[in-house]
């Protein structure tokens, strides 16, 4: 008889790619619940194990976890939170996460531009400003962009929604990703 792979066995590997083993045990357990919730949601959406693993890390993450010997804390967190998921109105929903915010989390409606995500509320997370690497400078060389950059619109948490490059309107998340920024909460300075 052929056995189907149990997604729970992959959970410690996924979480190890998302959060450091040096974090507090309760933090790792919370991240494990978030990862399990997202895996269940993806499975419910019809995604197979390979698709879920690809969305939650890359092959290097999995190889590193298998050979590092650091997976004990992640296995323990998975065991201690066995079966726990985050639900809203009885359903497992999208559960985004981040290592640090800009001092305030984003509302789901603003971040995704859709009322379906109103369950994700903006909250204060000002302690994130103490996170190592909170502030980062990225230089853009003259001539890399065709026009003058100007932020047009920010959401209530300060993340750039739209900016102008000359006369071209750009979407904040896409710009941040294309420029290698960790977040769309950025400032411009010449």
PyMOL CGO cylinders between C-alpha atoms (Angstrom):
from pymol import cmd
from pymol.cgo import CYLINDER

trace = [
    CYLINDER, 0.00, 0.00, 0.00, 1.23, 3.45, -0.91, 0.3, 1, 1, 1, 1, 1, 1,
    CYLINDER, 1.23, 3.45, -0.91, 1.31, 6.00, 1.93, 0.3, 1, 1, 1, 1, 1, 1,
    CYLINDER, 1.31, 6.00, 1.93, 0.53, 9.66, 1.34, 0.3, 1, 1, 1, 1, 1, 1,
    CYLINDER, 0.53, 9.66, 1.34, 3.11, 12.00, 2.83, 0.3, 1, 1, 1, 1, 1, 1,
    CYLINDER, 3.11, 12.00, 2.83, 1.91, 13.65, 6.03, 0.3, 1, 1, 1, 1, 1, 1,
    CYLINDER, 1.91, 13.65, 6.03, 2.25, 17.42, 5.74, 0.3, 1, 1, 1, 1, 1, 1,
    CYLINDER, 2.25, 17.42, 5.74, 2.84, 17.62, 9.50, 0.3, 1, 1, 1, 1, 1, 1,
    CYLINDER, 2.84, 17.62, 9.50, 6.24, 15.95, 8.93, 0.3, 1, 1, 1, 1, 1, 1,
    CYLINDER, 6.24, 15.95, 8.93, 7.30, 18.87, 6.71, 0.3, 1, 1, 1, 1, 1, 1,
    CYLINDER, 7.30, 18.87, 6.71, 6.16, 21.53, 9.18, 0.3, 1, 1, 1, 1, 1, 1,
    CYLINDER, 6.16, 21.53, 9.18, 9.42, 21.69, 11.20, 0.3, 1, 1, 1, 1, 1, 1,
    CYLINDER, 9.42, 21.69, 11.20, 11.39, 22.18, 7.98, 0.3, 1, 1, 1, 1, 1, 1,
    CYLINDER, 11.39, 22.18, 7.98, 9.09, 24.95, 6.77, 0.3, 1, 1, 1, 1, 1, 1,
    CYLINDER, 9.09, 24.95, 6.77, 9.22, 26.75, 10.12, 0.3, 1, 1, 1, 1, 1, 1,
    CYLINDER, 9.22, 26.75, 10.12, 13.02, 26.45, 10.26, 0.3, 1, 1, 1, 1, 1, 1,
    CYLINDER, 13.02, 26.45, 10.26, 13.17, 28.35, 6.96, 0.3, 1, 1, 1, 1, 1, 1,
    CYLINDER, 13.17, 28.35, 6.96, 10.94, 31.09, 8.41, 0.3, 1, 1, 1, 1, 1, 1,
    CYLINDER, 10.94, 31.09, 8.41, 12.30, 31.69, 11.89, 0.3, 1, 1, 1, 1, 1, 1,
    CYLINDER, 12.30, 31.69, 11.89, 15.61, 31.28, 13.70, 0.3, 1, 1, 1, 1, 1, 1,
    CYLINDER, 15.61, 31.28, 13.70, 16.13, 28.49, 16.27, 0.3, 1, 1, 1, 1, 1, 1,
    CYLINDER, 16.13, 28.49, 16.27, 17.48, 31.24, 18.56, 0.3, 1, 1, 1, 1, 1, 1,
    CYLINDER, 17.48, 31.24, 18.56, 14.00, 32.73, 18.99, 0.3, 1, 1, 1, 1, 1, 1,
    CYLINDER, 14.00, 32.73, 18.99, 12.01, 32.05, 22.17, 0.3, 1, 1, 1, 1, 1, 1,
    CYLINDER, 12.01, 32.05, 22.17, 10.22, 28.70, 22.28, 0.3, 1, 1, 1, 1, 1, 1,
    CYLINDER, 10.22, 28.70, 22.28, 6.78, 30.35, 22.41, 0.3, 1, 1, 1, 1, 1, 1,
    CYLINDER, 6.78, 30.35, 22.41, 7.64, 32.43, 19.33, 0.3, 1, 1, 1, 1, 1, 1,
    CYLINDER, 7.64, 32.43, 19.33, 8.61, 29.28, 17.43, 0.3, 1, 1, 1, 1, 1, 1,
    CYLINDER, 8.61, 29.28, 17.43, 5.39, 27.59, 18.56, 0.3, 1, 1, 1, 1, 1, 1,
    CYLINDER, 5.39, 27.59, 18.56, 3.34, 30.60, 17.36, 0.3, 1, 1, 1, 1, 1, 1,
    CYLINDER, 3.34, 30.60, 17.36, 5.11, 30.52, 13.99, 0.3, 1, 1, 1, 1, 1, 1,
    CYLINDER, 5.11, 30.52, 13.99, 4.41, 26.77, 13.78, 0.3, 1, 1, 1, 1, 1, 1,
    CYLINDER, 4.41, 26.77, 13.78, 0.68, 27.40, 14.23, 0.3, 1, 1, 1, 1, 1, 1,
    CYLINDER, 0.68, 27.40, 14.23, 0.78, 30.10, 11.53, 0.3, 1, 1, 1, 1, 1, 1,
    CYLINDER, 0.78, 30.10, 11.53, 2.64, 27.80, 9.13, 0.3, 1, 1, 1, 1, 1, 1,
    CYLINDER, 2.64, 27.80, 9.13, 0.25, 24.89, 9.81, 0.3, 1, 1, 1, 1, 1, 1,
    CYLINDER, 0.25, 24.89, 9.81, -2.73, 27.19, 9.25, 0.3, 1, 1, 1, 1, 1, 1,
    CYLINDER, -2.73, 27.19, 9.25, -1.34, 28.37, 5.91, 0.3, 1, 1, 1, 1, 1, 1,
    CYLINDER, -1.34, 28.37, 5.91, -0.54, 24.79, 4.84, 0.3, 1, 1, 1, 1, 1, 1,
    CYLINDER, -0.54, 24.79, 4.84, -4.11, 23.68, 5.65, 0.3, 1, 1, 1, 1, 1, 1,
    CYLINDER, -4.11, 23.68, 5.65, -5.55, 26.63, 3.75, 0.3, 1, 1, 1, 1, 1, 1,
    CYLINDER, -5.55, 26.63, 3.75, -3.36, 25.88, 0.73, 0.3, 1, 1, 1, 1, 1, 1,
    CYLINDER, -3.36, 25.88, 0.73, -4.38, 22.20, 0.83, 0.3, 1, 1, 1, 1, 1, 1,
    CYLINDER, -4.38, 22.20, 0.83, -8.06, 23.22, 1.00, 0.3, 1, 1, 1, 1, 1, 1,
    CYLINDER, -8.06, 23.22, 1.00, -7.46, 25.42, -2.08, 0.3, 1, 1, 1, 1, 1, 1,
    CYLINDER, -7.46, 25.42, -2.08, -6.42, 22.25, -3.92, 0.3, 1, 1, 1, 1, 1, 1,
    CYLINDER, -6.42, 22.25, -3.92, -2.65, 22.69, -3.87, 0.3, 1, 1, 1, 1, 1, 1,
    CYLINDER, -2.65, 22.69, -3.87, -0.52, 19.57, -3.65, 0.3, 1, 1, 1, 1, 1, 1,
    CYLINDER, -0.52, 19.57, -3.65, 2.40, 19.01, -1.31, 0.3, 1, 1, 1, 1, 1, 1,
    CYLINDER, 2.40, 19.01, -1.31, 5.02, 20.06, -3.88, 0.3, 1, 1, 1, 1, 1, 1,
    CYLINDER, 5.02, 20.06, -3.88, 3.22, 23.37, -4.54, 0.3, 1, 1, 1, 1, 1, 1,
    CYLINDER, 3.22, 23.37, -4.54, 2.83, 24.05, -0.83, 0.3, 1, 1, 1, 1, 1, 1,
    CYLINDER, 2.83, 24.05, -0.83, 6.50, 23.35, -0.13, 0.3, 1, 1, 1, 1, 1, 1,
    CYLINDER, 6.50, 23.35, -0.13, 7.57, 25.57, -3.03, 0.3, 1, 1, 1, 1, 1, 1,
    CYLINDER, 7.57, 25.57, -3.03, 5.45, 28.47, -1.72, 0.3, 1, 1, 1, 1, 1, 1,
    CYLINDER, 5.45, 28.47, -1.72, 6.84, 28.06, 1.80, 0.3, 1, 1, 1, 1, 1, 1,
    CYLINDER, 6.84, 28.06, 1.80, 10.56, 27.90, 1.08, 0.3, 1, 1, 1, 1, 1, 1,
    CYLINDER, 10.56, 27.90, 1.08, 13.10, 26.75, -1.45, 0.3, 1, 1, 1, 1, 1, 1,
    CYLINDER, 13.10, 26.75, -1.45, 15.11, 23.56, -1.79, 0.3, 1, 1, 1, 1, 1, 1,
    CYLINDER, 15.11, 23.56, -1.79, 18.11, 25.03, 0.00, 0.3, 1, 1, 1, 1, 1, 1,
    CYLINDER, 18.11, 25.03, 0.00, 15.98, 25.67, 3.09, 0.3, 1, 1, 1, 1, 1, 1,
    CYLINDER, 15.98, 25.67, 3.09, 14.89, 22.06, 3.19, 0.3, 1, 1, 1, 1, 1, 1,
    CYLINDER, 14.89, 22.06, 3.19, 18.38, 20.64, 2.60, 0.3, 1, 1, 1, 1, 1, 1,
    CYLINDER, 18.38, 20.64, 2.60, 19.84, 22.92, 5.28, 0.3, 1, 1, 1, 1, 1, 1,
    CYLINDER, 19.84, 22.92, 5.28, 17.18, 21.83, 7.77, 0.3, 1, 1, 1, 1, 1, 1,
    CYLINDER, 17.18, 21.83, 7.77, 17.68, 18.13, 7.10, 0.3, 1, 1, 1, 1, 1, 1,
    CYLINDER, 17.68, 18.13, 7.10, 21.46, 18.32, 7.57, 0.3, 1, 1, 1, 1, 1, 1,
    CYLINDER, 21.46, 18.32, 7.57, 21.78, 21.01, 10.24, 0.3, 1, 1, 1, 1, 1, 1,
    CYLINDER, 21.78, 21.01, 10.24, 20.70, 19.01, 13.26, 0.3, 1, 1, 1, 1, 1, 1,
    CYLINDER, 20.70, 19.01, 13.26, 18.90, 22.14, 14.54, 0.3, 1, 1, 1, 1, 1, 1,
    CYLINDER, 18.90, 22.14, 14.54, 15.47, 20.72, 13.82, 0.3, 1, 1, 1, 1, 1, 1,
    CYLINDER, 15.47, 20.72, 13.82, 14.81, 19.51, 17.40, 0.3, 1, 1, 1, 1, 1, 1,
    CYLINDER, 14.81, 19.51, 17.40, 13.24, 22.77, 18.56, 0.3, 1, 1, 1, 1, 1, 1,
    CYLINDER, 13.24, 22.77, 18.56, 11.02, 22.84, 15.45, 0.3, 1, 1, 1, 1, 1, 1,
    CYLINDER, 11.02, 22.84, 15.45, 9.92, 19.22, 15.88, 0.3, 1, 1, 1, 1, 1, 1,
    CYLINDER, 9.92, 19.22, 15.88, 9.14, 19.90, 19.54, 0.3, 1, 1, 1, 1, 1, 1,
    CYLINDER, 9.14, 19.90, 19.54, 7.10, 23.01, 18.60, 0.3, 1, 1, 1, 1, 1, 1,
    CYLINDER, 7.10, 23.01, 18.60, 5.12, 21.00, 16.02, 0.3, 1, 1, 1, 1, 1, 1,
    CYLINDER, 5.12, 21.00, 16.02, 4.42, 18.24, 18.55, 0.3, 1, 1, 1, 1, 1, 1,
    CYLINDER, 4.42, 18.24, 18.55, 3.38, 20.68, 21.30, 0.3, 1, 1, 1, 1, 1, 1,
    CYLINDER, 3.38, 20.68, 21.30, 1.01, 22.55, 18.96, 0.3, 1, 1, 1, 1, 1, 1,
    CYLINDER, 1.01, 22.55, 18.96, -0.26, 19.43, 17.18, 0.3, 1, 1, 1, 1, 1, 1,
    CYLINDER, -0.26, 19.43, 17.18, -3.47, 20.18, 15.29, 0.3, 1, 1, 1, 1, 1, 1,
    CYLINDER, -3.47, 20.18, 15.29, -3.64, 23.86, 16.31, 0.3, 1, 1, 1, 1, 1, 1,
    CYLINDER, -3.64, 23.86, 16.31, -4.61, 26.27, 13.56, 0.3, 1, 1, 1, 1, 1, 1,
    CYLINDER, -4.61, 26.27, 13.56, -5.82, 29.87, 13.40, 0.3, 1, 1, 1, 1, 1, 1,
    CYLINDER, -5.82, 29.87, 13.40, -9.40, 30.32, 12.24, 0.3, 1, 1, 1, 1, 1, 1,
    CYLINDER, -9.40, 30.32, 12.24, -11.73, 33.23, 11.67, 0.3, 1, 1, 1, 1, 1, 1,
    CYLINDER, -11.73, 33.23, 11.67, -15.45, 32.49, 11.81, 0.3, 1, 1, 1, 1, 1, 1,
    CYLINDER, -15.45, 32.49, 11.81, -14.67, 28.78, 11.73, 0.3, 1, 1, 1, 1, 1, 1,
    CYLINDER, -14.67, 28.78, 11.73, -12.50, 28.89, 8.60, 0.3, 1, 1, 1, 1, 1, 1,
    CYLINDER, -12.50, 28.89, 8.60, -8.75, 28.68, 8.15, 0.3, 1, 1, 1, 1, 1, 1,
    CYLINDER, -8.75, 28.68, 8.15, -7.88, 31.89, 6.32, 0.3, 1, 1, 1, 1, 1, 1,
    CYLINDER, -7.88, 31.89, 6.32, -4.74, 33.52, 4.91, 0.3, 1, 1, 1, 1, 1, 1,
    CYLINDER, -4.74, 33.52, 4.91, -2.41, 34.16, 7.85, 0.3, 1, 1, 1, 1, 1, 1,
    CYLINDER, -2.41, 34.16, 7.85, 0.35, 36.51, 6.67, 0.3, 1, 1, 1, 1, 1, 1,
    CYLINDER, 0.35, 36.51, 6.67, 3.38, 37.00, 8.89, 0.3, 1, 1, 1, 1, 1, 1,
    CYLINDER, 3.38, 37.00, 8.89, 6.51, 39.11, 8.96, 0.3, 1, 1, 1, 1, 1, 1,
    CYLINDER, 6.51, 39.11, 8.96, 9.67, 39.24, 11.01, 0.3, 1, 1, 1, 1, 1, 1,
    CYLINDER, 9.67, 39.24, 11.01, 9.27, 42.93, 11.79, 0.3, 1, 1, 1, 1, 1, 1,
    CYLINDER, 9.27, 42.93, 11.79, 6.91, 45.74, 10.91, 0.3, 1, 1, 1, 1, 1, 1,
    CYLINDER, 6.91, 45.74, 10.91, 7.51, 49.45, 10.63, 0.3, 1, 1, 1, 1, 1, 1,
    CYLINDER, 7.51, 49.45, 10.63, 5.91, 49.94, 14.04, 0.3, 1, 1, 1, 1, 1, 1,
    CYLINDER, 5.91, 49.94, 14.04, 2.35, 49.13, 13.00, 0.3, 1, 1, 1, 1, 1, 1,
    CYLINDER, 2.35, 49.13, 13.00, 0.93, 46.15, 11.12, 0.3, 1, 1, 1, 1, 1, 1,
    CYLINDER, 0.93, 46.15, 11.12, -1.14, 46.68, 8.00, 0.3, 1, 1, 1, 1, 1, 1,
    CYLINDER, -1.14, 46.68, 8.00, -4.84, 46.01, 7.75, 0.3, 1, 1, 1, 1, 1, 1,
    CYLINDER, -4.84, 46.01, 7.75, -5.66, 43.17, 5.39, 0.3, 1, 1, 1, 1, 1, 1,
    CYLINDER, -5.66, 43.17, 5.39, -8.09, 45.30, 3.41, 0.3, 1, 1, 1, 1, 1, 1,
    CYLINDER, -8.09, 45.30, 3.41, -5.43, 47.95, 2.73, 0.3, 1, 1, 1, 1, 1, 1,
    CYLINDER, -5.43, 47.95, 2.73, -2.58, 45.49, 2.13, 0.3, 1, 1, 1, 1, 1, 1,
    CYLINDER, -2.58, 45.49, 2.13, -4.52, 43.29, -0.30, 0.3, 1, 1, 1, 1, 1, 1,
    CYLINDER, -4.52, 43.29, -0.30, -7.03, 45.86, -1.60, 0.3, 1, 1, 1, 1, 1, 1,
    CYLINDER, -7.03, 45.86, -1.60, -9.94, 43.52, -0.86, 0.3, 1, 1, 1, 1, 1, 1,
    CYLINDER, -9.94, 43.52, -0.86, -12.70, 43.53, 1.78, 0.3, 1, 1, 1, 1, 1, 1,
    CYLINDER, -12.70, 43.53, 1.78, -12.32, 39.73, 2.08, 0.3, 1, 1, 1, 1, 1, 1,
    CYLINDER, -12.32, 39.73, 2.08, -9.33, 40.39, 4.35, 0.3, 1, 1, 1, 1, 1, 1,
    CYLINDER, -9.33, 40.39, 4.35, -11.01, 42.67, 6.91, 0.3, 1, 1, 1, 1, 1, 1,
    CYLINDER, -11.01, 42.67, 6.91, -10.30, 40.03, 9.56, 0.3, 1, 1, 1, 1, 1, 1,
    CYLINDER, -10.30, 40.03, 9.56, -6.65, 41.20, 9.48, 0.3, 1, 1, 1, 1, 1, 1,
    CYLINDER, -6.65, 41.20, 9.48, -6.65, 44.32, 11.65, 0.3, 1, 1, 1, 1, 1, 1,
    CYLINDER, -6.65, 44.32, 11.65, -3.87, 46.90, 11.95, 0.3, 1, 1, 1, 1, 1, 1,
    CYLINDER, -3.87, 46.90, 11.95, -2.26, 46.89, 15.41, 0.3, 1, 1, 1, 1, 1, 1,
    CYLINDER, -2.26, 46.89, 15.41, 0.61, 48.65, 17.14, 0.3, 1, 1, 1, 1, 1, 1,
    CYLINDER, 0.61, 48.65, 17.14, 3.89, 46.77, 16.98, 0.3, 1, 1, 1, 1, 1, 1,
    CYLINDER, 3.89, 46.77, 16.98, 6.24, 49.59, 17.95, 0.3, 1, 1, 1, 1, 1, 1,
    CYLINDER, 6.24, 49.59, 17.95, 8.62, 47.15, 19.69, 0.3, 1, 1, 1, 1, 1, 1,
    CYLINDER, 8.62, 47.15, 19.69, 9.57, 45.93, 16.19, 0.3, 1, 1, 1, 1, 1, 1,
    CYLINDER, 9.57, 45.93, 16.19, 11.71, 49.07, 15.94, 0.3, 1, 1, 1, 1, 1, 1,
    CYLINDER, 11.71, 49.07, 15.94, 14.20, 47.27, 18.23, 0.3, 1, 1, 1, 1, 1, 1,
    CYLINDER, 14.20, 47.27, 18.23, 14.55, 44.40, 15.73, 0.3, 1, 1, 1, 1, 1, 1,
    CYLINDER, 14.55, 44.40, 15.73, 18.13, 44.03, 14.40, 0.3, 1, 1, 1, 1, 1, 1,
    CYLINDER, 18.13, 44.03, 14.40, 18.21, 45.27, 10.84, 0.3, 1, 1, 1, 1, 1, 1,
    CYLINDER, 18.21, 45.27, 10.84, 15.04, 47.32, 11.33, 0.3, 1, 1, 1, 1, 1, 1,
    CYLINDER, 15.04, 47.32, 11.33, 16.42, 50.20, 9.27, 0.3, 1, 1, 1, 1, 1, 1,
    CYLINDER, 16.42, 50.20, 9.27, 18.16, 49.50, 5.99, 0.3, 1, 1, 1, 1, 1, 1,
    CYLINDER, 18.16, 49.50, 5.99, 19.54, 51.80, 3.29, 0.3, 1, 1, 1, 1, 1, 1,
    CYLINDER, 19.54, 51.80, 3.29, 19.43, 50.80, -0.37, 0.3, 1, 1, 1, 1, 1, 1,
    CYLINDER, 19.43, 50.80, -0.37, 21.13, 52.97, -2.97, 0.3, 1, 1, 1, 1, 1, 1,
    CYLINDER, 21.13, 52.97, -2.97, 19.66, 53.37, -6.44, 0.3, 1, 1, 1, 1, 1, 1,
    CYLINDER, 19.66, 53.37, -6.44, 22.22, 54.48, -9.00, 0.3, 1, 1, 1, 1, 1, 1,
    CYLINDER, 22.22, 54.48, -9.00, 21.58, 57.57, -11.15, 0.3, 1, 1, 1, 1, 1, 1,
    CYLINDER, 21.58, 57.57, -11.15, 20.09, 56.49, -14.46, 0.3, 1, 1, 1, 1, 1, 1,
    CYLINDER, 20.09, 56.49, -14.46, 18.60, 53.25, -13.07, 0.3, 1, 1, 1, 1, 1, 1,
    CYLINDER, 18.60, 53.25, -13.07, 15.17, 54.87, -13.18, 0.3, 1, 1, 1, 1, 1, 1,
    CYLINDER, 15.17, 54.87, -13.18, 13.90, 57.02, -16.02, 0.3, 1, 1, 1, 1, 1, 1,
    CYLINDER, 13.90, 57.02, -16.02, 12.33, 59.86, -14.01, 0.3, 1, 1, 1, 1, 1, 1,
    CYLINDER, 12.33, 59.86, -14.01, 12.10, 61.51, -10.62, 0.3, 1, 1, 1, 1, 1, 1,
    CYLINDER, 12.10, 61.51, -10.62, 10.59, 59.28, -7.93, 0.3, 1, 1, 1, 1, 1, 1,
    CYLINDER, 10.59, 59.28, -7.93, 7.82, 60.63, -5.71, 0.3, 1, 1, 1, 1, 1, 1,
    CYLINDER, 7.82, 60.63, -5.71, 5.60, 58.79, -3.22, 0.3, 1, 1, 1, 1, 1, 1,
    CYLINDER, 5.60, 58.79, -3.22, 1.95, 59.44, -4.12, 0.3, 1, 1, 1, 1, 1, 1,
    CYLINDER, 1.95, 59.44, -4.12, -0.01, 57.40, -1.57, 0.3, 1, 1, 1, 1, 1, 1,
    CYLINDER, -0.01, 57.40, -1.57, 0.67, 55.54, 1.69, 0.3, 1, 1, 1, 1, 1, 1,
    CYLINDER, 0.67, 55.54, 1.69, -1.69, 53.34, 3.69, 0.3, 1, 1, 1, 1, 1, 1,
    CYLINDER, -1.69, 53.34, 3.69, -2.54, 54.01, 7.36, 0.3, 1, 1, 1, 1, 1, 1,
    CYLINDER, -2.54, 54.01, 7.36, 0.50, 52.02, 8.57, 0.3, 1, 1, 1, 1, 1, 1,
    CYLINDER, 0.50, 52.02, 8.57, 2.87, 54.07, 6.37, 0.3, 1, 1, 1, 1, 1, 1,
    CYLINDER, 2.87, 54.07, 6.37, 3.45, 51.56, 3.56, 0.3, 1, 1, 1, 1, 1, 1,
    CYLINDER, 3.45, 51.56, 3.56, 3.79, 52.98, 0.05, 0.3, 1, 1, 1, 1, 1, 1,
    CYLINDER, 3.79, 52.98, 0.05, 0.76, 52.11, -2.08, 0.3, 1, 1, 1, 1, 1, 1,
    CYLINDER, 0.76, 52.11, -2.08, 1.64, 54.21, -5.15, 0.3, 1, 1, 1, 1, 1, 1,
    CYLINDER, 1.64, 54.21, -5.15, 4.59, 56.24, -6.38, 0.3, 1, 1, 1, 1, 1, 1,
    CYLINDER, 4.59, 56.24, -6.38, 5.44, 58.16, -9.52, 0.3, 1, 1, 1, 1, 1, 1,
    CYLINDER, 5.44, 58.16, -9.52, 8.52, 57.57, -11.63, 0.3, 1, 1, 1, 1, 1, 1,
    CYLINDER, 8.52, 57.57, -11.63, 8.32, 60.64, -13.85, 0.3, 1, 1, 1, 1, 1, 1,
    CYLINDER, 8.32, 60.64, -13.85, 4.77, 60.33, -15.21, 0.3, 1, 1, 1, 1, 1, 1,
    CYLINDER, 4.77, 60.33, -15.21, 4.53, 56.56, -14.69, 0.3, 1, 1, 1, 1, 1, 1,
    CYLINDER, 4.53, 56.56, -14.69, 2.44, 55.36, -11.74, 0.3, 1, 1, 1, 1, 1, 1,
    CYLINDER, 2.44, 55.36, -11.74, 4.01, 52.41, -9.90, 0.3, 1, 1, 1, 1, 1, 1,
    CYLINDER, 4.01, 52.41, -9.90, 2.55, 50.05, -7.30, 0.3, 1, 1, 1, 1, 1, 1,
    CYLINDER, 2.55, 50.05, -7.30, 4.46, 50.19, -3.99, 0.3, 1, 1, 1, 1, 1, 1,
    CYLINDER, 4.46, 50.19, -3.99, 4.82, 46.44, -3.33, 0.3, 1, 1, 1, 1, 1, 1,
    CYLINDER, 4.82, 46.44, -3.33, 6.02, 45.74, -6.87, 0.3, 1, 1, 1, 1, 1, 1,
    CYLINDER, 6.02, 45.74, -6.87, 8.52, 48.59, -6.74, 0.3, 1, 1, 1, 1, 1, 1,
    CYLINDER, 8.52, 48.59, -6.74, 9.88, 47.44, -3.37, 0.3, 1, 1, 1, 1, 1, 1,
    CYLINDER, 9.88, 47.44, -3.37, 10.23, 43.88, -4.60, 0.3, 1, 1, 1, 1, 1, 1,
    CYLINDER, 10.23, 43.88, -4.60, 11.90, 44.94, -7.86, 0.3, 1, 1, 1, 1, 1, 1,
    CYLINDER, 11.90, 44.94, -7.86, 14.40, 47.11, -5.99, 0.3, 1, 1, 1, 1, 1, 1,
    CYLINDER, 14.40, 47.11, -5.99, 15.24, 44.39, -3.46, 0.3, 1, 1, 1, 1, 1, 1,
    CYLINDER, 15.24, 44.39, -3.46, 13.65, 46.23, -0.55, 0.3, 1, 1, 1, 1, 1, 1,
    CYLINDER, 13.65, 46.23, -0.55, 12.43, 44.18, 2.42, 0.3, 1, 1, 1, 1, 1, 1,
    CYLINDER, 12.43, 44.18, 2.42, 9.19, 46.13, 2.62, 0.3, 1, 1, 1, 1, 1, 1,
    CYLINDER, 9.19, 46.13, 2.62, 7.08, 48.74, 0.87, 0.3, 1, 1, 1, 1, 1, 1,
    CYLINDER, 7.08, 48.74, 0.87, 7.44, 50.99, 3.92, 0.3, 1, 1, 1, 1, 1, 1,
    CYLINDER, 7.44, 50.99, 3.92, 10.27, 53.12, 2.61, 0.3, 1, 1, 1, 1, 1, 1,
    CYLINDER, 10.27, 53.12, 2.61, 11.33, 56.72, 2.21, 0.3, 1, 1, 1, 1, 1, 1,
    CYLINDER, 11.33, 56.72, 2.21, 13.15, 58.33, -0.69, 0.3, 1, 1, 1, 1, 1, 1,
    CYLINDER, 13.15, 58.33, -0.69, 16.08, 60.65, -0.31, 0.3, 1, 1, 1, 1, 1, 1,
    CYLINDER, 16.08, 60.65, -0.31, 18.50, 62.04, -2.90, 0.3, 1, 1, 1, 1, 1, 1,
]
cmd.load_cgo(trace, "trace")
